[in-house]
Amino acid sequence: MRHAFTICLLLLTVVASMAQAQEAGFSSYREAMAKGATLYNSGKLAESRGPLEAAAKLAESDSDKCRIHQTLMVVYAEGSDFPKMYESAEFVVEHAPYPSMASLTCRSLLGTVQKKGQVEAARKRYEDRVRKNDKDRTALYIMSNYHGLLDRDYAQQCKYFQGLIHLNKAEGIDFDFALAGQLAFAYRLSHQYVESAELFEKIAPMHKDETAWDYKEAAGAWLKAGQKDKALAAAKKAEELGADARAERSIDRWHADLGEVFLATGEGKLAVKHYEKAIENAKADYYKKKFAEELEKAKKL
């Protein structure tokens, strides 16, 4: 009975939204979107608001709705309607068809927040939400990005990443290796080197296409922690596995980072090997010169 009642409420909500859109003079999503896009592209942002809002109500797919709300974020921001700007961003974060859309939208929101002098207001909005409900996934997600992009408080960023990981576990969601990797990297940025190294080593064996990269990251963190034996062990695991898909995207960094660990731990031959590869793959002269200087140090071991 309750299930049927819920369905009725949802249907009534959809019907009401469509009715409101039709009252605005549009009979279809395409009609509203065409009008809104024309006005928006002509620089008439305030005038585009009504048609775009109607299009958002008439759209049937989350993908279409998300794209409209991404545009509405700009419209609301330029009109200083910041509450509506936040709501549109939150809709995209919650309904994005793929993770990169949520990430790009969040970054766009925070960039706008900074540009419009709303940094403190945004922080208060989402901190208050987390304070009231520590399972508020959207607020946790936005605050994890806030501390990584705006105030660079990586220790606080770690807390929000931890909150998301705990929430995933509580809700039975599969382990998110990308999120765990972000936490491990945030640990490193906040000088929690042991925690960073341990987490990278924990996820490495199960992290498809990034196992060797994770061991390399663990090695760097162990080195920062002053534990050279563990740094060398992790670096040798990465060396034995060879560059994986993640490493291939930053191959000069892969070799340079391993070279640094091998140089610091007295493994001259391995350091030379990796610095030579780093120089070979580096695109910028600055890095070629930097790696060449380290190569000379390695040759003297």
N, C-alpha and C positions, 0 to 999 in steps of 0.2 A: 504494500500500500504506500509506504513511504517512498519507495523507488518510483512508483507511478506519479506520485505528487511532485517529486523532484523533476522528472521529465516534463511534466506539465509546466512547471515554473520556468524551465529552460526554454521551452517552446514559446511561452508567453514573452520572455525576455527577447528572444530572437525576433518575434513578430513585432514587438514594440520598437525595437531598433530599426527594423526595416521600414516601419510606418513613419518613424521620425525622418529617416533618410528620404522617403518618398515625399513627405511633407516639405522637405527642402527643395523639391522640384525635380528630383531624379528618380527614374523608374528602374535603373539598373546600375550595377557596379561600373560597367564600362562607360556609361554616360557620365556618371559623377567623376570618375577618374580622369576621363578625357578633359572635362572642364577644369578640374583642379590642376592637372598637369600643365595645361595651357597657361593658366593664370600664374602658376608657380614659376614656370620657365620664362615668363615675361617679367618676372621680378615683382609681381603683385602678390606678395606673400599673404598679406592680411585678407585679401579677397579670395585667395585659394583655400583658406581654412574651412569654410562651409562645405564646398564640394569634396574636399579631401576627407573631412569627417564623415560625410554621407557615404563616400566610397568605402571607408573603413567599416561602416555598419553593414553595407550591402555585400561586401566581399565574402566569399564562402570559404576560402582556404586560409589557413594561418600564414602561409607564405605571402599571399597578397596583402593580408592585413599587416604583417610585419613590415613590408616594404612601404606601405602607406604611413605607418606610425614612425618609421625612420624619417620620412619627409616631414611629418607633422612635428617632430621634435624641433626641426629648424624653424618651422612656422611659429610654434609656441615660444621658442627662445627669442626670436626677433620681436615678438609681440610682448615680451616680458611676462608671459603666462607660465611661470616656472612650475607650478603644481601640475599643469597639464603636460609640460615637457617631461617631467619625471614619470608621469603615468604612461606616456607613450614609450619611453625607454624601458620601463618595467614590463610592458606588454611584450616587447620584442625579446627581452631577456628570458621571459617565461615561455614564449611560444616559438622562438626561432627554430626553423627546421634543421639547422645545423649549427654546431658550436661556434664556428668562426663568425656567424652573423651576430650572435649574442655578444661575443668578445668585441667586435668592431663597434657595435652599438654602444656598449658600455664605455669604451675608450672615447667615442664621439661625445657621449654625454658628459664625461669628465672634462674633456677639452672645452666644451661649451660652458660648463660650470666655472672653469677657471677664467675663461674669456669674459664671462658676464658678471664676475664678482660674486659668485654664489658658492664658493668653496666651503665656507663655514656652514651655510644653510644646508648644503648637501650632506656634509658630515653629520650634522645634528639630525637630519631626517632619517638617515639610515642607522645611525647609532641608536636612536630612540626606538626604532623598529626592532633591532636585535635585542635591545634591553627588555622590551616587552615580550618578545618571542624569539628565543635563541634557535628556533628551527625555521626562521624566515629565510629561506634559501636565496631569494632575490636580494635581500638586504645584505646577507653574508657575502654573496658574489660581488655586489657593487662595492662594498667596503674593502674586499680583498684587492680589488683593482684600484680603489681610491688610495690606499696606502702604498701601492706599488708605483703609481703614476704621479700622484700629487704631492704628498708630503714625504714620500720615500721612507716611511717608518716601517722597515721590513720586519721588525719584531711584532708589530701590530698586524702586519699582513699575515704572518705565520699563524696568529690566533684565528683569523678568519678562514684561512685555508684549513686549519685543524677543525674548525666548526663545520665546514662543508664535508670533510672526510667523515667525521662522526655522524653527521646527518645522513650521508649516503649509507653508512653501515647500519644505522637504526632503521632505515627504510628498505633495507635489503637490496640496495642498488649495487651492481657489480663494481668492483674496485676500479677506481679511475686512476690509471697510471700517469696520465698527463697532469692531473691535479697533484698527485703525490710528488711528481718531479718538480712542479712549481713550488711546493712546500719545501722540498729539499734545497732548491736553489735559494729560496727566501731565507732558510736557515743560514746558508752560507753568507748571504748579503748582510745578515744581522749578526754575523760573527759567531754563530752557534755551529762551529765547524764539526764537532763530533756528531751532533744530531744530523747535520747535513750528510756527512760521510756514511753514517749508519743507515739512513733512509735510502740513499742512492744504492748502497750495497743490497739492501733488502729487496728493492724493486727490480734490480738489474736482471736476475735470472728469468723473470717472468715478463719483462718489458719488451715486447716484440719490436724488432728493428732498432732498438735503442739500448740493448744490453751492454755492448762494448762502450758506448758513450757514457752510460751511467757509471760503469766502473772507472772510466777516465775522470768523471766528475768527482767520484768518491776519492780517487787518488789525490786530486787537487785539494779537496777538503781536509783529508788526513794530513797532507803536507802543511796546510795552514794551521792545523791543530798541533803541529810539532811532533806528529807520530810518523816518523819516516819509514819504519818497518811496514806499517799498514799501508802507507802511501805507495811504497814500492810493490807490495803484493797486489794491490788493486790495479796499479799501472801495468803490471805484467799480465794480469788477466785480460785487460783491454788490448794489450799488445798481441797476445796469443789469439784473441778472437778476430782481430783486424777491424778496420773501419766498417761500421754498419751503415744502414740507410741514413740515420741521423748524422753520423760523422761525415758522410759524403757531402752533406749540405754545407758543412763548414770545415772542409778538409784541412785547410791551413791551420785553423785553430786546433783541430784534433791533434795534429802532429806537434804543434808548438806546445800545447799543454802537456802532452806526454814527454816531450823533450825537457820541459821544465822539471818534471818530477824525477826523471832519470838523471838529470844534471845534479839536482839537489841531493840525490841518494847515491851519487858516485858511480852510476852506471854510464861511463863515458861513451862506449860504443853505441848503446841504444840511444843516448842523447844525440850523438852525431847523426845517426840514421834519421831520427825524427826531425831534427832541425833542418837537415838537408831537404827533406820532403816538404817541410813548412815553407822554406824559401822557394822551392820549385812551384808550389801551389799558390803562394801569396800573390795578390793582384796589385796591392799598393806598395810603392817603393818604401814608404815608411816602415811597413812591417818586414819587408825583405831585409832592410838594414838592421832592424831590431833583432830579427832571427839570426842574421849573420854574426852579430856581436855575441849572441849566446852560443852559436856554433863554435866560435873560436875558443870560448871558455871550455866547451865540452871536449874539444880536441886536446886540451892540456891535461885532462884527467888521466 
